[in-house]
């Protein structure tokens, strides 16, 4: 681990978590953070209050479905909530589905500490949850669960 631009940098030999996150070009926004809301890597700024709310999203299914998820002042309707898999995802409301933006929040236990880390991504059409969610799970396994 090292410090870079105020972020705690997790590294895997040849590449940092930050650099790997930046390579995920199908995600319009990505933020990795821990239970306390400390950002570990990011490709976009998300207000601290919204990150704090994300850490509580898995606490109450009904509240999360009712309120949705909020990122950069935009509300995303929650369509799927899988607490056992650590996944919540949905989309912004749009008359034309191609204009909507998808969101996925993953909760992953860090391999070395067992502490929960979170990865938030957003993505635009033609990327759909059927592609974005498995890609996020694979990335989180490599960079969080196996670290």
Secondary structure, 3 states (H helix, E strand, C coil): CEEECCEEECEECCEEHHHHHHCCCCCCEEEEEECCCCEEEECCCCCHHHHHHHHCCCCCHHHHHHHCEEECCEEEEEEEEEHHHCEEEEECCCCCHHHCEEEEEEEEECCCCCCEEEEEEEEECCCCHHHHHHHHHHHHHHHHHCC
